[in-house]
Amino acid sequence: MKFRINPLASDIIITIYAVITLFVRFKYENEANVSTMNSLVMGICFIVFIWALIKLKVLNPNWFGLFNPKKSKS
């Protein structure tokens, strides 16, 4: 049995994760005076982690219903 998180919770987790990682990157870049390239590599690592969770079907994003095709009534 795989561990799965429902779509709404996945959307909230991904949004919170994105905000926190951006905050961490900006704060670290400002305090430690790192180069832009190091910040980009850190950002790519954060994205790969969340991408892997989506590919493993742990997170099941619904993207807040933005990309759902509307069903026409026949």
KEFI-808914 format. One record per atom (N, C-alpha, C, O): z, y, x. Coordinates in Angstrom, 3 decimals, decimal comma, always signed. Each point is the difference from the previous one (the first is absolute). Last residue first. Layout:
<atoms>
       up    north     east
        Z        Y        X
...
</atoms>
This chain:
<atoms>
       up    north     east
  -22,331  +16,977  -24,557
   -1,287   -0,457   -0,526
   +0,052   -0,142   -1,496
   -0,996   -0,376   -0,619
   +3,536   +3,410   +4,740
   +0,193   -0,784   -1,219
   -1,363   -0,378   -0,561
   -0,893   +0,837   -0,136
   +2,230   +0,020   +5,448
   -0,571   +0,614   -1,197
   +0,200   -0,922   -1,197
   -0,034   -1,225   +0,119
   +2,920   +1,981   +4,573
   -0,707   -0,978   -0,802
   -0,523   +0,685   -1,252
   +0,750   +0,653   -0,724
   +0,349   +1,255   +5,847
   +0,334   +0,086   -1,414
   -0,849   -0,978   -0,784
   -1,214   -0,086   +0,190
   +2,973   -0,345   +5,030
   -1,158   +0,304   -0,856
   +0,423   +0,035   -1,460
   +0,766   -0,845   -0,464
   +2,360   +2,089   +4,754
   -0,226   -1,023   -1,009
   -1,228   +0,357   -0,830
   -0,090   +1,113   -0,516
   +2,331   +1,385   +4,232
   -1,275   -0,668   +0,198
   -0,250   -1,132   -0,986
   -0,866   -0,842   +0,236
   +4,908   +3,662   -0,176
   -1,130   +0,911   +0,207
   -1,349   -0,705   +0,044
   -1,008   +0,581   -0,403
   +5,903   -2,094   -0,137
   -0,986   -0,115   -1,067
   -1,222   +0,877   +0,172
   -0,761   +0,184   -0,950
   +4,375   -0,724   +4,188
   +0,449   +0,785   -1,138
   -1,032   +0,033   -1,120
   -0,049   +0,955   -0,776
   -0,336   -3,813   +4,583
   -0,414   +1,355   +0,316
   +0,254   +0,920   -1,187
   -0,794   +0,893   -0,294
   +1,971   -5,582   +1,118
   -0,842   +0,301   -1,151
   -0,581   +1,396   +0,161
   -0,815   +0,426   -0,818
   +2,980   -4,452   +4,414
   -0,120   +1,363   -0,516
   -0,967   +0,099   -1,172
   -1,017   -0,691   -0,058
   +4,096   -2,975   +2,522
   -1,153   -0,077   -0,896
   -0,229   +1,370   -0,631
   +0,373   +0,226   -1,151
   +2,351   -2,956   +5,567
   -0,139   +1,206   -0,809
   -1,280   -0,124   -0,816
   -1,038   -0,412   +0,518
   +1,825   -3,238   +1,824
   +1,403   +0,332   -0,226
   +0,055   +1,262   -0,858
   +0,764   +0,084   -0,961
   -4,776   -2,427   +2,750
   +0,334   +0,037   -1,425
   +1,501   +0,155   -0,246
   +0,497   -0,384   -1,058
   -3,235   +0,551   +5,218
   +0,804   -1,204   -0,213
   +0,474   -0,121   -1,446
   +0,693   -0,954   -0,354
   -3,118   +4,797   +1,707
   -0,869   -1,161   +0,191
   +0,738   -1,311   -0,223
   -0,592   -0,968   -0,479
   +3,039   +5,024   +0,384
   -0,905   -0,059   -1,152
   -0,895   -1,228   +0,101
   -0,221   -0,679   -1,003
   +3,085   +1,562   +4,595
   +0,793   -0,377   -1,173
   -0,864   -0,084   -1,257
   +0,239   -0,848   -0,860
   -2,255   +2,391   +4,823
   +0,310   -1,424   +0,106
   +0,832   -0,474   -1,190
   -0,218   -1,101   -0,505
   -0,701   +5,697   +0,878
   -1,230   -0,729   -0,328
   +0,253   -1,510   +0,047
   -0,487   -0,737   -0,858
   +3,891   +3,627   +2,312
   -0,088   +0,011   -1,457
   -1,248   -0,748   -0,471
   +0,030   -0,651   -1,044
   +0,541   +1,039   +5,719
   +1,139   -0,721   -0,578
   -0,106   -0,061   -1,522
   +0,161   -1,071   -0,585
   -3,296   +3,652   +2,993
   -0,264   -1,434   +0,146
   +1,134   -0,821   -0,603
   -0,249   -1,046   -0,599
   +0,759   +5,738   +0,800
   -1,004   -0,386   -1,000
   -0,286   -1,498   +0,068
   -0,137   -0,646   -1,039
   +3,037   +2,520   +4,279
   +0,621   +0,068   -1,324
   -0,967   -0,467   -1,085
   +0,394   -0,722   -0,916
   -2,088   +1,121   +5,257
   +0,934   -1,135   -0,087
   +0,706   -0,031   -1,349
   +0,180   -1,069   -0,584
   -2,935   +4,730   +1,540
   -0,819   -1,195   -0,227
   +0,891   -1,237   -0,106
   -0,262   -0,885   -0,813
   +2,337   +4,941   +1,967
   -0,460   +0,022   -1,383
   -0,836   -1,220   -0,346
   +0,132   -0,550   -1,093
   +1,207   +1,165   +5,561
   +1,162   -0,316   -0,816
   -0,379   -0,029   -1,484
   +0,464   -0,871   -0,736
   -3,744   +2,260   +3,726
   +0,263   -1,430   +0,188
   +1,200   -0,433   -0,840
   -0,020   -1,072   -0,606
   -0,985   +5,654   +0,699
   -1,032   -0,746   -0,727
   +0,213   -1,512   +0,115
   -0,167   -0,728   -0,978
   +2,961   +3,582   +3,469
   +0,303   +0,127   -1,411
   -1,016   -0,770   -0,851
   +0,370   -0,626   -0,992
   -1,111   +0,919   +5,609
   +1,162   -0,858   -0,270
   +0,381   +0,039   -1,475
   +0,369   -1,024   -0,575
   -3,756   +3,931   +1,978
   -0,467   -1,381   +0,060
   +1,149   -0,976   -0,276
   -0,181   -0,985   -0,716
   +1,038   +5,627   +1,142
   -0,624   -0,320   -1,284
   -0,447   -1,446   -0,033
   +0,084   -0,645   -1,045
   +4,012   +1,840   +4,269
   -1,390   +0,407   -0,170
   -0,518   -0,410   -1,374
   +0,607   -0,813   -0,697
   +4,623   +2,045   +1,558
   -0,958   -1,041   +0,345
   -1,411   +0,499   -0,248
   -0,211   +0,984   -0,709
   +5,103   +0,901   +0,380
   -1,160   +0,629   +0,609
   -0,998   -1,043   +0,503
   -0,426   +0,038   +1,154
   +4,769   -0,398   -3,612
   -0,257   -0,681   +1,261
   -1,199   +0,578   +0,746
   -0,252   -0,349   +1,153
   +1,678   +2,134   -5,464
   +1,174   -0,078   +0,882
   -0,320   -0,571   +1,372
   +0,501   +0,497   +1,009
   -3,951   -0,139   -4,391
   +0,550   +1,325   +0,273
   +1,139   -0,067   +1,013
   +0,058   +0,818   +0,919
   -2,059   -4,811   -2,503
   -0,989   +0,742   +0,776
   +0,542   +1,369   +0,397
   -0,275   +0,480   +1,099
   +2,886   -3,173   -3,933
   -0,048   -0,564   +1,352
   -0,956   +0,792   +0,879
   +0,297   +0,285   +1,160
   -0,114   +0,877   -5,710
   +1,275   +0,318   +0,646
   +0,003   -0,491   +1,453
   +0,414   +0,728   +0,902
   -4,134   -1,804   -3,598
   +0,049   +1,438   +0,273
   +1,279   +0,390   +0,731
   -0,030   +0,816   +0,921
   -0,437   -5,354   -2,269
   -1,016   +0,364   +0,998
   +0,074   +1,480   +0,352
   -0,016   +0,355   +1,178
   +2,808   -1,952   -4,624
   +0,434   -0,512   +1,306
   -0,994   +0,398   +1,084
   +0,396   +0,420   +1,087
   -1,537   +0,620   -5,535
   +1,137   +0,803   +0,448
   +0,453   -0,429   +1,394
   +0,245   +0,842   +0,864
   -3,554   -3,415   -2,929
   -0,537   +1,308   +0,393
   +1,118   +0,910   +0,511
   -0,172   +0,704   +0,994
   +1,450   -4,854   -2,707
   -0,674   -0,156   +1,294
   -0,647   +1,308   +0,454
   -0,011   +0,300   +1,193
   +2,128   -0,398   -5,454
   +0,976   -0,170   +1,086
   -0,688   -0,116   +1,358
   +0,449   +0,602   +0,976
   -3,172   -0,396   -4,848
   +0,711   +1,267   +0,198
   +0,974   -0,105   +1,168
   +0,063   +0,901   +0,837
   -2,348   -4,824   -2,156
   -0,934   +0,979   +0,572
   +0,704   +1,324   +0,282
   -0,224   +0,600   +1,052
   +2,693   -3,992   -3,234
   -0,291   -0,392   +1,380
   -0,910   +1,029   +0,677
   +0,226   +0,377   +1,150
   +0,628   +0,072   -5,755
   +1,191   +0,354   +0,778
   -0,227   -0,310   +1,481
   +0,385   +0,787   +0,865
   -3,791   -2,126   -3,768
   +0,102   +1,461   +0,020
   +1,192   +0,452   +0,834
   -0,127   +0,904   +0,826
   -0,443   -5,516   -1,572
   -1,048   +0,506   +0,895
   +0,070   +1,518   +0,110
   -0,174   +0,552   +1,087
   +3,103   -2,671   -4,136
   +0,356   -0,354   +1,383
   -1,026   +0,565   +0,978
   +0,375   +0,541   +1,040
   -1,267   -0,089   -5,639
   +1,121   +0,852   +0,390
   +0,396   -0,258   +1,447
   +0,262   +0,943   +0,746
   -3,592   -3,686   -2,622
   -0,480   +1,377   +0,112
   +1,102   +0,933   +0,484
   -0,229   +0,848   +0,862
   +1,408   -5,290   -1,825
   -0,824   +0,069   +1,211
   -0,518   +1,415   +0,218
   +0,016   +0,499   +1,125
   +2,286   -1,427   -5,104
   +0,934   +0,053   +1,131
   -0,764   +0,090   +1,319
   +0,432   +0,696   +0,918
   -3,017   -1,307   -4,752
   +0,640   +1,315   -0,036
   +0,982   +0,167   +1,156
   +0,029   +1,050   +0,643
   -2,271   -5,338   -1,148
   -0,858   +1,132   +0,378
   +0,683   +1,369   -0,003
   -0,211   +0,782   +0,927
   +3,128   -5,277   +0,112
   -0,891   +0,420   -1,080
   -0,745   +1,288   +0,360
   +0,424   +0,728   +0,898
   +1,065   -4,473   +2,678
   +0,606   +1,165   -0,634
   -0,975   +0,501   -1,055
   -1,206   +0,051   +0,241
   +2,170   -5,048   +2,430
   -0,912   +1,031   -0,487
   +0,791   +1,111   -0,674
   +1,011   -0,241   -0,660
   -0,666   -4,561   +3,947
   +0,755   +1,146   -0,470
   -0,990   +1,091   -0,386
   -0,772   +0,458   +0,842
   -0,241   -5,879   -0,971
   -0,097   +1,225   +0,771
   +0,851   +1,095   -0,635
   +0,192   +0,045   -1,215
   +0,030   -5,633   +1,247
   +0,000   +1,176   -0,836
   +0,000   +1,245   +0,885
   +0,870   +0,173   +0,854
</atoms>
